[in-house]
Amino acid sequence: MPSPDRRSETRTLLGAQLVFNIGFYAVVPFLAGAMGTEYGLDAAAIGLVLGARTFSQQGMFLFGGLLADRWGARRAILTGCLVRILGYATLAAASDFTLFLLGAVLTGAGGALFSPALESQLSHADQPPAGGPGAGGRNRRSVFVWLAITGELGAVVGPLLGSALLGWGFDAALTAGIAVFTAVTVLLWFRLPAGPGRRPRGRDPEGSATVPAGPALDCLRNRRFVVFCLFAGTNMLAYNQLYFTVPVELDRRGLDAAWLGGLFLLASVLTLLLQLPVSTLGRHLGPGRALSAGFLLVAAAFTVAAVTSVPPGTSGSSVLPVMGTVAVLILGHMLLTPTILSLVPAFTPAPETRSGRGAYYGLAATCGGVAVLVGNAGLGVLLELTARHQWWPGTPWVPLTLLALLAAAALPVVLRGHGAVRAPGPSATAAPSRRTP
């Protein structure tokens, strides 16, 4: 069993994930509306600010992971909290486009520093108990199961808090966000153990074991891991369709935007209710089969969307096919996200040690962000061509289906014969952990 100190640290990190998500979702979902109504920015400026926030986070995940390895996870996590506080304070002081842009970039950078460090630190609690492979590690739920639960709770509570505060204006929501992140920073300052600074060359921070002192970007030279990340990035691209192609499908059916909120609520309820049962199934499947099953479910979700898709302007269409698409997609994510996170340490040069994991988690996140950027750009063109030439309305869903099938077939091959099939953590899976925003 993990030591009492390790369990206490894990609870602290999971609590930080919960509060961090509450602080994010209490503010950022309402940012676009506030910039337009309260500050009079046009659509182009709003789009640039929101795009800069996302890009600054996704593009800096690898950099954040490298800093976590160099500084230690504690320092990187605390710095991420402080940078996000600075970002929110800049947004609160903003009255023109330049300050909004700066505040958005700082907000994204804070998440990029926080998330890889937190995941890297949590992965140490995913180690099997002392006593070898037979000591019951396979019967434990991965810590990333609980990360998924806490993240989803934050994503549900945050918008409720933000909506309640908007009656006092957007500045009230920002002030609450600053207070939340300040509380997280203080909590982590006192609760997270002080780790070593820069890692001595060839030494493991936890003890005296010799570890490879490879270059900082060793993860980019690990070709098997890069291939793993590229295929696993399909997971983030698929989940992102809740924000992109699903709203398009609702619009085609003549359904108003209120239905989108209902679909997000459906996703959260399924996550919270089915998290633990799906994790039990994932433990029995093992990592390779869990990844295949998860991506097959994603492919099935997109197949349902393609077959039931309707031409633009169709009236009287039911929302049930879209609900079915979302439900099956979420079930796929319940098998995928924590499996991917728990496998990352097995690709590091010395998976039994603490060193070097931040960069690996950062690269995995960055590959997902690149998949979303490139994939959504291509899907946008395909959606436009489908509407212009009146192609079969399910056409945009076909490449998504094929990508999911390709990932389902390829990932077990990538894992075959590699230590990843005996990952340091249990082969547990869970619902989609909304990566710390």
N, C-alpha and C positions, 0 to 999 in steps of 0.2 A: 504493500500500500504506500502511496505517497506520504512523505513526512508531514507532520502537522504544519510546519512552516510553509511547505509547498502548497498544501491545501488552502492555507490562509492567503497566500499570494494569489492563488488561482481565483478565489472568491473576490479578492480585491480587483483583479483585472477584469473579471466578468461584470462586476458592479460598475467599473469605469466604462466598459463598453455600453452598458445600459444607459448611464447618465450622458455619455458622449452622444449617443444617438438621439436621446431626448432633446438635448441642446441643439443638435443639427436640425432635426425635423420640426422643431418649434419655430424655426426661422426661414430656412432656405426655400421650402415649398411656397412661401408667401413673398419671396423676394421679387419675382417678376411683376406681380400685381402691384406691390408697393412702389417699384421704380416707375411704373406707368401712371398710377393714379395719384400718388402723393408727391412725386418728383417730376413728372411730366416727360420722362425719357421716351423716345420712340422705339418701335419694335426692333429696329436694327441694333440700337445701342443695348437694349435688354438682351437680345440674342447673343451679342458679343460678350457681355458681362457673364452670362450663364455659361457660355462656351468656354470662356477663360477660366472660370472656376473649376469646371470638370477637367479641362486639359491640364491645369496646374497640378491637380491631384493625381490624375492617372499618369501623367508624364513624369511625375516626381516620385512615384512609388519605389522605383529602383534606387534612386538617390537616397530616399528615406531609409530604405533597408541597409544601404551601405553605411549611413550614419549610425544606425542602430548597432551594426557590427563594430564600428570604430569607437563609438562613445559608450556603448552599453545600452541595453533596452530601456532602463530606467530614465536615463538622461534624454534619450530620444523621445520617449513618451511624454515626459514633462515639457520638453521643448515644443512638441506638437500641440499640447494644450495651450501653452503661452502664445504660440503663433496664431492659433484660432481665436483666442481672446483678442489679440491685436487686430485680427481681421474683422471681428464683429464690432470692435470699437471704431475702426475706420469706417465701416458701413454706417454706424450710428452718427458719425460726424460728417458723412458725405452729403453734399448738396449738388454735386455735378458728376458728370460721367467719369472723370479721371479718378476721383476718390472711390466711386462705386467699383470701378475696375480693379483698383489696388486692393480694396477690401475683399473682393471676390477671390482674387489670386491668393491673398494671405489665408483666406478660409480654406481653400483647396490645399495649400501647402501644409497647413496644420494637420489635415487628415492624412496626407502623404507621409508625414513624419510619425504620426501616432500609430497607424494601422499595421505596417510591417513589423514594427517593434513589438506591439502587443501580441500579434500572432506568433512571432518568433519566441517570445517569452512564454506564451501559453503552450507552445509545442513541447516544452520541457516537462510539463505536467502530463503529457500524452505518452510518456515513456512507460513501458511495461513494468510491473512490480519486480522488485529484486527476487532472484530465484530462477531466472531464465524464462524461456519461452513457455514453459508449462505452468507458470505461476499465475495464470488466470487473466493475462492481458486481453485475451480475445473475449472474455466475458464482461469487460468493462466498457462503458460508453466513452467514446472519445470526448475530450474536453471541448472539441469544436461543436458537439451537439449542444452543449450549454451556451456556447458563444452564439449559436444560431438563435436560441430561445431569447437570450437577453437582447440581442440586436433587434429582433422582431418586436419585442415588447417596447423598445425605445422608438421604433418606427411607428407604432400604434399610438403611444402616449404623446409623443412629440407634437404631431399635428393638432391633437385635441388641446394641448396647452397653448400652442400658437394661435389657434382659432379663438380661444377664450381671451387672449391678450390683445388681439387685433382691435378689439373695441376701444382700447386706449391708444391705438396707433401702432405703427410698425416699430417705432423706437422702444415701445414697451416690450415687444417680443425680443428685440435685440438686447435690451437690458436683462431680461430673464435669461437669455442665452449666455450672456457674459457671466451672470451669477452662477449658472449651472457649470460652465467650464471652469470657473474659479474654484467652485466646490470640488470638482474632480481633481484639479491640480493640487489643492491642499490635501485631499484624501491620499492621493498617490505619493505626495512628498513624504508623508509620515508612514504610509503603509507598505510601500514598495521597498524591499531591501536595497541598500546601497550596493550596487555592483562595482566591479573594477572599472577603471577607466579604459584607456586603450589597451587592448589585449597584448600581453607580452608575446613576442614571436615564439611560436612553437609550443605555447602553453595553453592548457584549457583553463578558462576562468574559474571553474569549480574545483579544480584540484591540480595535481601534478602531472596528469597524463600528457604525453606529447601528442600534438596534433599537427597536421599539415599547415604550414604558414603560407598558403597560396596567395595569389594576387587578389585584390579587392573584387575584381570582376571575374573571378573564377567561374561564377555561374554561367557567364556567357560562353565560356570555353567548354562547358559540359553539354555536349551536343544532344545527348539523350534527354537531359532535362529541358533544353530549349525546345525540342520536339514535343515533349510532354506538355510544356506550357502552351505551345501553339495550338495543340488539339484541345487542351483543357480550357483555353480561352473561348472556345465555342460556348461554354457554359455561361459566361458573362454576356456574350452577344445574344444568346437565347433569352436570358432573363430581361435584358434591356428592351425586348420587344413589348413588354408591358407598357413602356413609355413611348414607343414609336409606332409599330404596325398595329397593335391592338387598338389604340385610339383611332387610327385610320379606318380599321374595320368597323368600329362603332359608328363613325361618321358615314360610311357607306350605307349603313343600315338605317340611317336617319335617327339614330339614338343620341340623346344629348349627353353633355359631358358629365352629368351626375352619375351616369352608369359607370364611368371610369373609377370614381371613388368607391362604388360598390364592388368593382372587381378587385381593387386593392384590398378592400376589407375582406373579401373572400380569400385572397391569397394569404393574408395574415391569420385569419381564423384557421385555415387548413394547416398552416405552419405550426401554430400553437397546439392544435388538437392532435395532429398526426406525427409530430416531431419524434416522439419517443418510440412509437410502434415502428416507424420506418427505420429508425436507427437500429432497432433489434433485427429487422430483416437484413439490413446492410451488414451487420456483423456476421450473419450466417452466410451471406454471399461471398464475403471477402472483397478486397479492393478492386481486382480486375473485373470481376463479374458485376460488382456494384456500379462501376463506371459504365460498363456496357449497358446494364439495365437502365441506368439513369438517362443516358443519351438516347436509348430506344424510346423511352417515355417522352423525351423532348421531341423526337422525330414524330411520334404518334400525335402529339399535341399540334404540331405544325401541319400534319396531314389532315387532321380534323378541320383546322382553320382553312386549308386550301380547298377541301371538298365542299365545305359549307359556305365559302366566301360568296358574296353577292356583288353585282355591278354597282357602281356609285349611283346614289339617288334612289335606291330601292326603298320603298316605304312599306311599313307593316311587317318588317323582319323581326324575328325573335332574337333576344339576347342570349338564349340558352346555348347555341353553338359556341359563342365567344366565352361564356362561362365554362363550358366543357374544355375549351382550349386552355384557359388559364389554370383550371384545376389539374389537368394532366401535366402541364408545364411545371407547376409547383411540385407535384409529386416527383418529377424527374430531378428537380433541384434538391429535393430532400435526400436523394441518394448521392448527388454529385458534390456539392460544395464542401462539406466537411471531409469527404473522402479525399478530395484534392488537397485540402489544407493539411491533412494528417500524413499525406505521402511526401510532402515537400522535403522534410528532414532526411529522408532516406537517400536523396540524391546528393546530399552534401558529402564532401570528402571524408568526414569523420562523423557519421550520424549519431554516434553515441555521446558526442560532446555538445556543448552549448554554442560553440563558435561558428560564425559564418552563415547563420540561418537567415538573418535579416535581409541580405542581398537576394537570397533565393526566394523568400516570400515577396520581396519587392518586384523581382523580375516576373513572377507568376501574375501579380496584379497588373503590372504594366502591359504584359502580353494580352490580358483580358481587355484592358483599355484600348489597345491598338486594334483588337478584333472588333470592338464596338465601333470605333471610328471608321475603319475601313468597311466593315460589314454594313453599317447603317448608310454610309455614303453610296455604296452599291445598291442597297435596297431602295434608297430614295430615287435613284435613277430608274430602277425597275418599276417602282410604283407609278412614276410619271409616264413612262413608256406604256405601261399597261392601260392607264386611263386614256392616253392620247390615241393609241391604236386599237382600243377596245379589245384587248386580248382577254383570254380566260381570266376572270378575276382572281383565281387562286394562284396565278403565276408567281407573284412575289414570295409566296410561302415555299415554293419548290426548292430554291437554293438553301434555305434554312433547314429544310428536311434532309437534304443531301449532306450538308455539313454535319448535322447531328449523327446521321448514319455512319459517315466516315469516321467521326470521333469514336463512336461505339465500337467500330471494328479495329481502329488503330491503337487505341490506348492500351488494351490488354497485351498487344504485341510489344509496345514500348516497355511495359512492365515486365514482360516475360524474361526470365533469366537474370533479372536485376534485383538488388536488395529491396527495391520499393515494394515487392510483394510481401516482404517481411518488415513493413514499416515500423519505426519505433513505437508509434502509437497503435492502439487497437484498430482493427479494420471496421471502424464504426462510421456510420453515415447519419446525416440528419438533414433537416430542412435548410433552405438557402440562408446562409448567414449574410445579411446585408452588410457588406464590407463597410467598416466604419467610414461614414461619409466625410 
